[in-house]
Amino acid sequence: MGSGASTDKKPLTEVRLKSEVGVLFDDKAKRAFDAAATEDPDGTRTVPWPTIEAHAKEHDERALDPRKCMFHNLKAFKAAREQIDEIARVHIKGAVREIPWVGKSLGDECRQCGLDGKPAASLDALYEVAALARVQFEEIMTAACPESGVKLMFAPLKGRDRAGAKARDEYKDKTAPCYSWLFDITRGAALCQTEDAIVQLYASLEADDRVDIVRTKNRFAPPLFNGYQDILMNVAVKVEKVSHMCELQIHLMPIKESEALHRSHTVYEYFRSFFLGNSDAVAQRLEMLCKLPVDEANDVRELVGRVVVPGADFTVIEGLCNLLQSIQEYEAVVQVREAILAWQEGAFGAEGKAVGAALFHLGLAYQELGDWARMRDIQERTLAIYEREYGSDSTQVAVVLTNLGNIHGDLGDHAKARDIL
């Protein structure tokens, strides 16, 4: 898990520092980094940890506190997403959302081929076609663009080293050869000033028989989890007797150029490091955390006070517990879990199934706090409810018994631990 303070105290690169502190790495911090950085023989620029620590103490000590750092980045992410939504509300009236999603998966029939018509067995075979396809792709895109309001950008063919590594690492389990699954060697982007320009461009591509729209992800409907909205396409162009897949992104300039988007991306990279998960897992956790009213609170104590109220949405409560555990605010987790237990007891009585679940999670919270005796008492109460509700041979009871055995061992009662386990 990432944090706002480096744990190894080693020199940090700019990328590592950004992943440590997120949006707290602002323009002032960037200038300070550039002024203090030294370059290693391999070209890597780093700054010694004592220099970073001294700068943070002088300018923004939140960067040294992982709890404050995480809380600030979450607020920034939520604010950025709301700002992107507002930009979209002003500039999008609805027509672009009518562009349909097309084919959501690329199967064996879509694999990239060499000029011989067979799935590309090497980078040489793939790049030979890609170079020819890029010329055709540029001609088609230029013809499809409205007379004004669109800027086209064509990237060089993707670097061979990166492409080869991606094919071998990500597509090794797909139908061989792995290189035939690379669909982003030839890439381009259309930066559109208006919604109408996007709609016109897409309609022109649909009408052009030189190009086949294989896949369209209309991320205006719905947006990405971070609020960003665009269209991502895979289009096939003819090269001699084969088709070659190219990647096209269509952007709305007011969103693409917004400072809110920059902050959203910076915070996403911070949380990807913080949660150490893949993109989908990070998106899911951030989506849950964004339901919390973090923009209305200055710290964790205020946040708990705003969320933990009678009648609160339990999904929001669980999101709060997730956040508190992430930043190791275990006393606050206990506070929230105690409140949940009280609500469940009030609603279902002291022995209901829901009360058992609340007790179980409260016991785990006390475990994180290191209060083994309190955890033991709570898990024993949980055990009685679970045996009655699920049966003594149930998985639920087995988990509680394992917890109790471990607790007794931690408390030094090894005989009791052996009896239970």
C-alpha positions as CSV (number, residue, x, y, z in Angstrom):
1,M,0.0,0.0,0.0
2,G,1.2,3.4,-0.9
3,S,1.5,6.3,1.6
4,G,2.2,9.9,1.9
5,A,5.6,9.3,3.4
6,S,8.3,7.1,1.9
7,T,9.0,4.2,4.2
8,D,12.5,3.3,2.9
9,K,13.9,6.9,3.0
10,K,15.6,6.3,-0.3
11,P,16.0,9.0,-3.0
12,L,12.8,9.3,-5.0
13,T,12.1,9.8,-8.7
14,E,9.4,12.2,-9.8
15,V,7.1,9.4,-10.8
16,R,7.6,7.7,-7.4
17,L,7.0,10.9,-5.5
18,K,3.8,11.6,-7.4
19,S,2.5,8.1,-6.6
20,E,3.4,8.8,-2.9
21,V,1.6,12.1,-2.5
22,G,-0.7,12.6,-5.5
23,V,-2.1,16.1,-6.0
24,L,0.1,17.4,-3.2
25,F,2.9,17.3,-5.8
26,D,1.8,20.6,-7.2
27,D,3.6,23.2,-9.4
28,K,5.6,24.5,-6.4
29,A,6.7,21.0,-5.5
30,K,7.6,20.3,-9.1
31,R,9.9,23.3,-9.2
32,A,11.5,22.3,-6.0
33,F,12.1,18.8,-7.3
34,D,13.7,20.1,-10.5
35,A,16.0,22.4,-8.5
36,A,17.1,19.7,-6.2
37,A,17.3,16.7,-8.6
38,T,20.5,15.0,-9.6
39,E,20.8,12.7,-12.6
40,D,22.1,9.2,-12.3
41,P,24.4,7.7,-15.1
42,D,21.3,6.0,-16.6
43,G,19.5,9.3,-16.8
44,T,17.2,8.8,-13.9
45,R,16.5,12.0,-11.9
46,T,16.1,11.6,-8.1
47,V,16.0,13.8,-5.0
48,P,17.4,12.6,-1.6
49,W,14.7,11.8,1.0
50,P,16.0,14.3,3.6
51,T,15.6,17.1,1.0
52,I,12.0,16.0,0.3
53,E,11.2,15.7,4.0
54,A,12.6,19.2,4.7
55,H,10.5,20.7,1.9
56,A,7.4,19.0,3.1
57,K,7.9,20.2,6.6
58,E,8.3,23.8,5.4
59,H,5.5,23.9,2.8
60,D,2.9,21.1,3.4
61,E,3.3,18.6,6.2
62,R,0.3,16.6,4.9
63,A,2.7,15.0,2.4
64,L,4.4,13.2,5.4
65,D,1.1,11.9,6.9
66,P,-0.4,9.0,4.9
67,R,-3.8,9.6,6.5
68,K,-4.0,13.2,5.7
69,C,-2.5,12.6,2.2
70,M,-5.0,10.0,1.4
71,F,-7.9,12.0,2.7
72,H,-6.8,15.1,0.6
73,N,-6.4,13.1,-2.6
74,L,-9.9,11.5,-2.2
75,K,-11.4,15.0,-1.8
76,A,-9.4,16.1,-4.9
77,F,-10.6,13.1,-6.9
78,K,-14.2,13.7,-6.1
79,A,-14.0,17.4,-6.8
80,A,-12.3,16.8,-10.2
81,R,-14.9,14.3,-11.2
82,E,-17.7,16.7,-10.4
83,Q,-15.9,19.5,-12.4
84,I,-15.6,17.2,-15.4
85,D,-19.3,16.4,-15.1
86,E,-20.0,20.1,-15.1
87,I,-17.9,20.7,-18.2
88,A,-19.8,17.9,-20.0
89,R,-23.1,19.3,-18.9
90,V,-22.3,22.7,-20.5
91,H,-20.8,21.3,-23.8
92,I,-22.8,18.1,-24.4
93,K,-26.5,18.3,-25.3
94,G,-27.1,14.6,-26.0
95,A,-26.4,13.7,-29.6
96,V,-22.9,12.2,-28.9
97,R,-24.5,9.9,-26.4
98,E,-26.6,8.3,-29.2
99,I,-23.4,7.0,-30.9
100,P,-23.8,3.2,-30.3
101,W,-21.4,0.9,-28.6
102,V,-20.1,-1.6,-31.2
103,G,-18.6,-5.1,-30.5
104,K,-17.1,-5.2,-27.0
105,S,-14.6,-8.0,-27.6
106,L,-12.0,-8.8,-30.2
107,G,-11.8,-12.5,-30.9
108,D,-9.6,-14.7,-33.0
109,E,-11.3,-13.5,-36.2
110,C,-10.0,-10.0,-35.5
111,R,-6.3,-10.9,-35.1
112,Q,-3.7,-8.8,-37.0
113,C,-2.3,-10.4,-40.1
114,G,0.9,-10.1,-42.1
115,L,0.8,-9.4,-45.8
116,D,0.6,-13.2,-46.4
117,G,-2.9,-13.1,-44.8
118,K,-1.8,-15.3,-41.9
119,P,-1.9,-14.1,-38.2
120,A,1.3,-12.0,-37.7
121,A,3.9,-14.4,-36.4
122,S,6.5,-11.7,-35.6
123,L,6.9,-8.0,-35.0
124,D,8.5,-7.7,-38.5
125,A,5.3,-9.1,-40.1
126,L,3.1,-6.9,-38.0
127,Y,5.0,-3.7,-38.5
128,E,5.3,-4.2,-42.2
129,V,1.5,-4.0,-42.5
130,A,1.2,-1.3,-39.8
131,A,3.5,1.1,-41.7
132,L,1.3,0.8,-44.8
133,A,-1.9,1.0,-42.8
134,R,-0.8,4.3,-41.1
135,V,-0.8,6.0,-44.5
136,Q,-4.3,4.8,-45.3
137,F,-5.5,5.6,-41.8
138,E,-4.3,9.2,-42.1
139,E,-6.0,9.7,-45.5
140,I,-9.3,8.3,-44.2
141,M,-9.3,10.4,-41.1
142,T,-8.4,13.6,-43.0
143,A,-11.2,13.0,-45.4
144,A,-13.7,12.3,-42.5
145,C,-13.0,15.4,-40.6
146,P,-15.3,18.4,-40.7
147,E,-13.8,21.5,-42.3
148,S,-13.2,23.1,-38.9
149,G,-13.3,22.3,-35.2
150,V,-11.2,19.1,-35.3
151,K,-7.4,18.7,-34.9
152,L,-5.9,15.4,-35.9
153,M,-2.9,13.9,-34.3
154,F,-1.1,10.7,-35.4
155,A,1.4,9.0,-33.1
156,P,4.4,7.3,-34.5
157,L,4.1,3.5,-34.7
158,K,4.2,2.1,-31.1
159,G,7.8,1.3,-30.0
160,R,8.8,-2.2,-30.9
161,D,10.3,-3.0,-27.4
162,R,7.1,-2.0,-25.7
163,A,4.9,-3.8,-28.2
164,G,6.9,-7.0,-27.9
165,A,6.8,-7.0,-24.1
166,K,3.1,-6.3,-24.1
167,A,2.4,-9.2,-26.6
168,R,4.5,-11.6,-24.6
169,D,3.3,-10.6,-21.2
170,E,-0.4,-9.9,-21.8
171,Y,-1.3,-12.2,-24.7
172,K,0.7,-15.3,-24.0
173,D,-2.4,-17.3,-23.0
174,K,-4.3,-16.3,-26.2
175,T,-4.3,-18.1,-29.5
176,A,-0.8,-17.9,-30.9
177,P,1.0,-16.0,-32.2
178,C,0.9,-13.4,-29.4
179,Y,1.9,-10.5,-31.8
180,S,-1.4,-10.9,-33.7
181,W,-3.3,-9.4,-30.7
182,L,-1.6,-6.0,-30.8
183,F,-4.3,-3.6,-32.0
184,D,-2.7,-0.3,-31.0
185,I,0.5,-0.2,-33.2
186,T,-1.2,2.4,-35.5
187,R,-2.8,5.1,-33.4
188,G,-4.5,8.4,-33.9
189,A,-6.6,11.0,-32.0
190,A,-9.2,13.5,-33.1
191,L,-9.5,16.5,-30.8
192,C,-13.0,18.1,-31.4
193,Q,-14.0,21.5,-30.2
194,T,-17.7,20.7,-30.2
195,E,-20.2,17.8,-29.7
196,D,-21.4,18.4,-33.3
197,A,-17.9,17.9,-34.7
198,I,-17.7,14.5,-32.9
199,V,-21.0,13.4,-34.3
200,Q,-20.1,14.5,-37.8
201,L,-16.7,12.7,-37.7
202,Y,-18.3,9.5,-36.5
203,A,-21.0,9.7,-39.2
204,S,-18.3,10.2,-41.9
205,L,-16.4,7.2,-40.7
206,E,-19.5,5.1,-40.8
207,A,-20.2,6.1,-44.4
208,D,-16.6,5.5,-45.7
209,D,-16.4,2.0,-47.3
210,R,-12.6,2.1,-46.9
211,V,-12.8,1.6,-43.2
212,D,-14.7,-0.9,-41.0
213,I,-15.7,0.1,-37.5
214,V,-14.9,-3.0,-35.5
215,R,-15.3,-1.7,-31.9
216,T,-16.6,1.5,-30.4
217,K,-16.6,2.3,-26.7
218,N,-18.7,5.4,-26.3
219,R,-17.4,6.7,-23.0
220,F,-19.8,9.6,-23.1
221,A,-22.5,7.1,-22.2
222,P,-21.5,6.2,-19.5
223,P,-18.4,8.1,-18.6
224,L,-15.3,6.4,-17.1
225,F,-15.3,6.1,-13.3
226,N,-13.0,9.1,-13.0
227,G,-15.4,11.3,-15.0
228,Y,-13.5,11.3,-18.3
229,Q,-15.6,11.2,-21.4
230,D,-14.4,10.3,-24.9
231,I,-14.8,7.7,-27.6
232,L,-12.3,4.8,-28.1
233,M,-12.5,2.9,-31.4
234,N,-10.8,0.1,-33.2
235,V,-11.1,0.6,-37.0
236,A,-9.8,-1.7,-39.7
237,V,-8.3,-0.4,-42.9
238,K,-7.5,-2.3,-46.1
239,V,-3.8,-2.9,-46.8
240,E,-3.4,-4.9,-50.1
241,K,-5.3,-8.1,-49.4
242,V,-5.5,-7.8,-45.6
243,S,-7.2,-5.6,-43.0
244,H,-5.2,-3.9,-40.2
245,M,-6.7,-2.7,-37.0
246,C,-5.9,0.9,-35.9
247,E,-6.8,2.6,-32.6
248,L,-8.6,5.9,-32.6
249,Q,-9.6,8.2,-29.7
250,I,-12.1,11.0,-30.2
251,H,-11.8,13.7,-27.5
252,L,-13.9,16.7,-26.6
253,M,-11.4,19.5,-26.2
254,P,-13.0,21.3,-23.3
255,I,-12.7,18.1,-21.3
256,K,-9.3,17.0,-22.7
257,E,-7.7,20.3,-21.8
258,S,-9.3,20.8,-18.4
259,E,-7.2,21.1,-15.3
260,A,-9.8,18.9,-13.6
261,L,-8.9,16.0,-15.9
262,H,-5.2,16.5,-15.0
263,R,-6.0,16.3,-11.3
264,S,-8.2,13.3,-11.8
265,H,-5.5,11.4,-13.6
266,T,-2.9,12.3,-11.0
267,V,-5.1,11.1,-8.1
268,Y,-6.0,7.9,-10.0
269,E,-2.2,7.1,-10.2
270,Y,-1.9,7.8,-6.5
271,F,-4.7,5.5,-5.6
272,R,-3.5,2.8,-8.0
273,S,-0.3,2.8,-5.9
274,F,-2.2,3.1,-2.6
275,F,-4.5,0.2,-3.2
276,L,-2.0,-1.9,-5.2
277,G,-4.8,-3.3,-7.4
278,N,-5.6,-3.5,-11.1
279,S,-7.6,-0.8,-12.8
280,D,-11.0,-2.4,-12.2
281,A,-10.3,-3.0,-8.5
282,V,-9.1,0.6,-8.0
283,A,-12.1,2.0,-9.9
284,Q,-14.5,-0.1,-7.8
285,R,-13.0,1.1,-4.5
286,L,-12.8,4.7,-5.6
287,E,-16.4,4.6,-6.7
288,M,-17.4,3.4,-3.3
289,L,-15.3,6.0,-1.5
290,C,-16.7,8.8,-3.6
291,K,-20.1,8.2,-2.1
292,L,-18.7,9.6,1.2
293,P,-19.2,13.3,1.9
294,V,-15.5,14.0,2.1
295,D,-15.9,17.4,0.5
296,E,-17.9,18.4,3.6
297,A,-15.4,17.3,6.2
298,N,-11.9,18.5,7.1
299,D,-10.7,15.3,8.8
300,V,-11.7,11.8,9.6
301,R,-13.5,12.7,12.9
302,E,-15.8,15.2,11.0
303,L,-16.4,12.6,8.3
304,V,-17.5,9.9,10.8
305,G,-19.8,12.4,12.4
306,R,-21.5,13.2,9.1
307,V,-21.9,9.7,7.9
308,V,-22.7,7.8,11.1
309,V,-26.2,9.0,11.7
310,P,-29.5,7.2,12.2
311,G,-31.0,6.0,8.9
312,A,-27.6,6.2,7.0
313,D,-27.2,4.1,3.9
314,F,-25.3,1.0,4.8
315,T,-23.3,0.9,1.6
316,V,-22.0,4.3,2.5
317,I,-21.2,3.1,6.0
318,E,-19.2,0.2,4.5
319,G,-17.4,2.6,2.3
320,L,-16.5,4.7,5.3
321,C,-15.1,1.6,7.1
322,N,-13.1,0.7,4.0
323,L,-11.6,4.2,3.9
324,L,-10.8,4.2,7.6
325,Q,-9.1,0.8,7.3
326,S,-7.1,2.0,4.3
327,I,-5.6,4.8,6.3
328,Q,-5.3,2.7,9.5
329,E,-7.8,4.8,11.5
330,Y,-8.7,1.7,13.6
331,E,-10.2,3.6,16.5
332,A,-12.6,5.3,14.1
333,V,-13.4,1.9,12.6
334,V,-14.4,0.6,16.0
335,Q,-16.5,3.7,16.5
336,V,-18.4,3.1,13.3
337,R,-18.8,-0.7,13.9
338,E,-20.1,0.0,17.4
339,A,-22.8,2.3,15.9
340,I,-23.8,-0.3,13.4
341,L,-24.2,-2.9,16.2
342,A,-26.4,-0.5,18.2
343,W,-28.6,0.1,15.1
344,Q,-28.9,-3.6,14.4
345,E,-29.8,-4.4,18.0
346,G,-32.4,-1.7,18.0
347,A,-33.9,-3.1,14.8
348,F,-33.6,-6.9,15.3
349,G,-33.0,-7.5,19.0
350,A,-29.9,-8.6,20.7
351,E,-29.7,-12.1,19.1
352,G,-30.6,-11.6,15.5
353,K,-28.6,-12.8,12.5
354,A,-27.8,-9.2,11.5
355,V,-26.5,-8.6,15.0
356,G,-24.2,-11.6,14.6
357,A,-22.7,-10.1,11.5
358,A,-22.3,-6.7,13.1
359,L,-20.6,-8.4,16.1
360,F,-18.3,-10.4,13.8
361,H,-17.0,-7.2,12.0
362,L,-16.8,-5.3,15.3
363,G,-14.5,-8.1,16.6
364,L,-12.3,-7.8,13.6
365,A,-12.1,-4.0,14.2
366,Y,-10.9,-4.6,17.8
367,Q,-8.3,-7.1,16.4
368,E,-6.9,-4.3,14.2
369,L,-6.8,-2.1,17.3
370,G,-4.9,-4.8,19.2
371,D,-7.5,-5.3,21.9
372,W,-7.5,-9.1,22.0
373,A,-9.6,-9.4,25.2
374,R,-12.4,-7.3,23.7
375,M,-12.2,-9.2,20.5
376,R,-12.5,-12.5,22.4
377,D,-15.6,-11.4,24.2
378,I,-17.3,-10.2,21.0
379,Q,-16.4,-13.3,19.0
380,E,-17.8,-15.5,21.8
381,R,-21.1,-13.7,21.6
382,T,-20.9,-14.0,17.8
383,L,-20.3,-17.7,18.1
384,A,-23.5,-18.3,20.1
385,I,-25.6,-16.4,17.4
386,Y,-23.9,-18.1,14.5
387,E,-24.4,-21.7,16.0
388,R,-28.1,-21.0,16.4
389,E,-28.6,-19.3,13.0
390,Y,-26.2,-21.4,10.8
391,G,-25.6,-24.6,12.6
392,S,-22.4,-25.8,14.4
393,D,-21.0,-27.4,11.2
394,S,-21.4,-24.2,9.1
395,T,-18.5,-22.3,7.5
396,Q,-19.5,-19.2,9.5
397,V,-19.0,-21.0,12.8
398,A,-15.7,-22.5,11.6
399,V,-14.4,-19.0,10.8
400,V,-15.4,-17.7,14.3
401,L,-13.9,-20.7,16.0
402,T,-10.6,-20.2,14.1
403,N,-10.6,-16.6,15.2
404,L,-11.2,-17.6,18.8
405,G,-8.5,-20.2,18.8
406,N,-6.0,-17.6,17.5
407,I,-7.1,-15.0,20.1
408,H,-6.7,-17.4,23.0
409,G,-3.2,-18.2,21.7
410,D,-2.4,-14.5,21.5
411,L,-3.6,-14.1,25.1
412,G,-1.4,-16.9,26.3
413,D,-4.1,-19.5,26.9
414,H,-2.6,-22.1,24.7
415,A,-4.6,-25.0,26.2
416,K,-7.9,-23.2,25.4
417,A,-6.6,-22.5,21.9
418,R,-5.8,-26.2,21.4
419,D,-9.3,-27.2,22.6
420,I,-11.0,-24.9,20.1
421,L,-8.7,-25.6,17.1
